[in-house]
Amino acid sequence: MKGNILEVRDLKKLYATHPVVDGLSFSIAQGEVFGLLGPNGAGKSTTIAMLSGLIQPSSGHISILGMDPARQSLAIKARLGLVPQELALYQTLTARDNLLFFGQIYGLRGQQLRRRVDQVLEMVQLTNRADDPVEQYSGGMK
């Protein structure tokens, strides 16, 4: 049996005295497909933000690949793919400039940053449009 890549136990998030996530527990095994479904206001986005280390839980336990997001946020972010609800792109910047900016936020610099940007542009097949402003891209390209 494959091990769990994500474990969540009794996760809670309070804003003032209002519980947004209240006692959530689940695990996801390696290779498993998992969906987080619920009505508006159910705490899905808050849960994802806690899992990705963007906000701290009020209480509970999270383990991603055996790591704690509160203590090992950068290591987890290096392994985590997250597509936000709203696109986080600067429309007047080029794809290359957007990637350079966000790469710097994650601590990449110099040749390592430029090499990684080129790899990503090639991977998503945008090398030929890398220096066009993002506002000129289709929704799928963004």
C-alpha positions as CSV (number, residue, x, y, z in Angstrom):
1,M,0.0,0.0,0.0
2,K,1.2,3.5,-0.9
3,G,1.8,6.0,1.9
4,N,-0.2,9.2,2.5
5,I,1.1,12.3,0.9
6,L,-1.3,14.5,2.9
7,E,-2.7,14.1,6.3
8,V,-5.1,16.6,8.0
9,R,-6.3,16.1,11.5
10,D,-8.9,18.3,13.3
11,L,-8.0,21.4,11.3
12,K,-9.7,24.6,12.5
13,K,-9.6,28.2,11.4
14,L,-11.4,30.9,13.3
15,Y,-11.8,34.5,12.3
16,A,-12.5,36.3,15.6
17,T,-15.0,33.8,17.1
18,H,-16.4,32.7,13.7
19,P,-15.3,29.2,12.7
20,V,-14.5,29.0,9.0
21,V,-13.0,25.5,9.1
22,D,-14.1,23.4,12.1
23,G,-12.6,20.1,12.8
24,L,-11.7,18.9,9.3
25,S,-9.8,15.6,9.0
26,F,-8.8,13.6,5.9
27,S,-5.9,12.0,4.3
28,I,-4.8,11.5,0.6
29,A,-2.7,8.5,-0.4
30,Q,-0.1,8.7,-3.1
31,G,-1.7,8.3,-6.5
32,E,-5.2,9.0,-5.1
33,V,-7.5,11.6,-6.8
34,F,-9.2,13.8,-4.3
35,G,-11.8,16.5,-4.6
36,L,-12.7,19.2,-2.1
37,L,-16.3,20.1,-2.7
38,G,-18.8,22.3,-0.9
39,P,-21.0,25.3,-1.2
40,N,-19.8,28.9,-1.2
41,G,-18.5,29.9,2.2
42,A,-17.8,26.3,3.3
43,G,-14.1,26.9,3.9
44,K,-12.6,25.3,0.8
45,S,-10.3,28.2,-0.1
46,T,-9.3,28.7,3.5
47,T,-8.4,25.0,3.7
48,I,-6.3,25.2,0.6
49,A,-4.6,28.4,1.9
50,M,-3.7,26.5,5.2
51,L,-2.5,23.5,3.3
52,S,-0.2,25.6,1.1
53,G,1.1,27.6,4.1
54,L,-0.4,30.9,3.1
55,I,-2.3,31.2,6.3
56,Q,-1.9,29.6,9.7
57,P,-4.5,27.3,11.1
58,S,-6.0,28.2,14.5
59,S,-5.4,24.6,15.5
60,G,-5.0,21.1,14.1
61,H,-2.3,19.2,12.3
62,I,-1.2,19.2,8.7
63,S,1.5,17.0,7.2
64,I,2.4,17.2,3.5
65,L,5.0,14.7,2.3
66,G,5.9,14.3,6.0
67,M,6.5,18.1,6.4
68,D,4.7,20.7,8.5
69,P,3.6,23.8,6.5
70,A,4.1,26.0,9.5
71,R,7.8,25.0,9.8
72,Q,8.8,23.9,6.3
73,S,6.7,26.2,4.1
74,L,9.4,26.9,1.5
75,A,10.2,23.2,1.1
76,I,6.6,22.4,0.6
77,K,6.0,25.3,-1.8
78,A,8.9,24.0,-3.9
79,R,7.0,20.7,-4.4
80,L,3.4,22.0,-4.5
81,G,1.5,23.1,-7.5
82,L,-1.3,25.6,-6.8
83,V,-3.6,27.4,-9.2
84,P,-5.3,30.3,-7.4
85,Q,-8.9,31.2,-7.9
86,E,-7.9,34.5,-9.4
87,L,-5.0,34.7,-11.8
88,A,-1.9,36.1,-10.2
89,L,-0.3,37.7,-13.3
90,Y,0.7,41.3,-13.9
91,Q,-1.1,42.0,-17.2
92,T,1.3,44.7,-18.4
93,L,4.4,42.6,-17.8
94,T,5.6,39.9,-20.2
95,A,5.4,36.2,-19.4
96,R,9.2,36.3,-18.9
97,D,9.0,39.3,-16.5
98,N,6.1,37.7,-14.5
99,L,8.2,34.5,-14.1
100,L,11.3,36.5,-13.1
101,F,9.3,38.4,-10.5
102,F,7.7,35.3,-9.0
103,G,11.0,33.3,-9.2
104,Q,12.7,36.0,-7.1
105,I,9.9,35.8,-4.5
106,Y,10.9,32.1,-4.1
107,G,14.5,33.0,-3.7
108,L,15.9,32.2,-7.2
109,R,18.6,34.6,-8.5
110,G,21.0,35.1,-11.4
111,Q,21.6,32.3,-13.9
112,Q,19.6,29.8,-11.9
113,L,16.5,32.0,-12.2
114,R,17.0,32.7,-15.9
115,R,17.5,29.0,-16.6
116,R,14.4,28.0,-14.7
117,V,12.3,30.7,-16.5
118,D,13.4,29.4,-19.9
119,Q,12.6,25.9,-18.8
120,V,9.1,26.9,-17.7
121,L,8.4,28.9,-20.8
122,E,9.4,25.9,-22.9
123,M,7.4,23.5,-20.8
124,V,4.2,25.5,-21.3
125,Q,5.0,26.2,-25.0
126,L,5.2,30.0,-24.6
127,T,8.8,30.5,-25.7
128,N,7.8,32.3,-28.9
129,R,5.5,34.6,-26.9
130,A,7.7,35.1,-23.8
131,D,8.3,38.8,-24.4
132,D,4.7,39.7,-25.2
133,P,2.6,41.4,-22.5
134,V,0.3,38.9,-20.7
135,E,-2.7,41.1,-21.5
136,Q,-2.3,40.0,-25.1
137,Y,-2.6,36.3,-24.2
138,S,-5.7,34.1,-24.4
139,G,-7.3,32.7,-21.2
140,G,-5.7,29.4,-21.9
141,M,-2.2,30.9,-22.4
142,K,-2.5,32.7,-19.1
